[in-house]
Amino acid sequence: MRLLSLKAMRTLIVYISYHHGNTEVIAGAMREVLEAELRSPESTTPEHIKSFDLIGFGSGNYFGKFDKRLVSLIDGLPRGTDKDAFIFSTSGSGVYEDAHRELRKRLADKGFRVVGEWHCKAFDTYGPLRLMGGLNKGKPDAKDIEAAKSFAARLKMASSSKAA
């Protein structure tokens, strides 16, 4: 009888949470499910990324763009990475498709397979929004956090079935 040895999936989540900690809340929820290591782009190197099986990339979405520090990290990675990745973001507007499309292309250019994407609305007080008390107060909320955990559980399940 031959026993299958399932290698534990090593997950890294690289994220920036700048204004209100919205993205950090989501990264923490995903970390809990994926048993992931959390890092900032500044503390992440290409060598470090090599030691993980699944890498999450997330930040707030600023007018259709991911944080420049996250994009800079990705741009500095070597081609031929051959890793699974997922993208996540938070934003005041709830519009994220363009930002995800751009990051997805950058990751694909480096050899990542984007296996999932997730987004939620978040509290935003940028610019004139501050004068009116902000947008999406209380977001992400418990429902958003549970949705982030469900997304992470689906990623975990998909990766586990691939390893088997």
N, C-alpha and C positions, 0 to 999 in steps of 0.2 A: 504494500500500500504506500502510495506517494503522498506526502503532505505538501500542500501549497503554502509557500511562505509569502505572506503579504507584507510588502515593505510599507511602512508608515509614510503617508504623503507629507512632505515638508512644505509648509506654506509660509510665504512672506507677504505682508501687506505694507506697501510703500505709500504713504499718504502725506498730504499737507492739510492742515485745518487752521485757517488763518484768522477769520473774523470772530466768529461766535462759538467755535468748537463743534459745529454741526457735523462736519466730516469725521471728526475724531469720535463722536458718539457712534456713527455708523461703522467706522473701522473697528471700534471696540466690540460691537455686537458681532461682526463677522469673525473677528479674532477668536471670540469665545467658542463659536461653533467649529471653526476650522483649526483651532489650537495653533494659531499662526503667531509668528513673530511680527511685531509692529516696528516700523522704522520710518524716519524722514528721508527724503531724497539725499540730503546732505550727508547722512550717515550710512548710505548704501553705496556699495561699489560693484562693478561688474563681477569681480571675483566672488563677492558675497552672494549675488544673485545666482551664480552657477550652482550653489549648494542646495537650492530649493527646487521643488517639482512644480509648484503653482505659485504665481506671483500676482498679487492684486495691486492695481495702480489707481489711486483716487485723490480727488481734491474737490474744492468748490469749483463751480463753473462760473467764470467771470466773463459775462457778455459773450458766451459761446466759446470760451477758451479754458483749458486747464491751467493750473498754476505753472508759471514759467520754470520753477525749480524742478517740478516733476517732468516736464517736457525736456528740459536740459539733461536730466539723468537718462531718459530714454534715448535721446539723440546721441549721447556719449557711449551707449552700449555697443559692443561689437555686433556685426551681422552674424547670422547663423546661430542665434541663441537657442533655438529648438526647445522652447519651454511653453507650457500652458500659462495663460494669463487671463485675468478678468479686469474689467474697468468698472469703477463706481464713482458717482459724483452727487453733489448736493447743489441746489441753486434756489434763488428766490423766485425766479420766473417759472421754473418747471420745464423750461425748454433746454434740452441737452443734446439732441441728435447731432448737431453740427460738431460740437466738442467731442463727442464720442467717436464720430466718424473720423475726425482728424487724428485722435489718439490711436484708434484701431489701425489706421493706415501706418502710422509711425511704428507701432508694435509689429505689425506684419512685415514691414520693411526690415526689421531686425531679426525676424525669424520666429516670433512668438505666434502661437495659436490662441486667438481670443475665444475663450470657451463660454463667456458670459458677460453681461453688462447689466448694471443696476443704477437707478437714480431715484432721488426723492426731493421734494420741495423742502426748503429750509428757511429759517429766520434770516432776513436780510435787511440791513440798515445802511447799505451803501449809498453815498451821495444824497440826493434829495429824499430818498426813502426814510432817512433818519428824521427829517422834519415832520413826517407824518406818523412816526412811531414804528416804522418798519413794516415789513411784509412777512406773512406766514409766522406770526408770533406763536411760539410753542412747538415749532417744527424743528427737527424731526420729533415726532411724538411716539408714544408706545406702539401704535399701529405700524409706523415706519420702521421702528427698531425690530419688531417681529417680522416684518417683510424682509428686512436685511438678513435676519437670521435664517429665514426660509430660503432665501436666495443662496446663502452660504451652505446650507444643508444640501441643496440640490447640486451645488458644485462638488461637495464632498462625496455625495453618492455617485455622481458621474465619474469622478476620479477613482473611487474605490472599485467601480465595476470595470474600469479600464485596466486596473492593476491585476485583477483576478484572472 
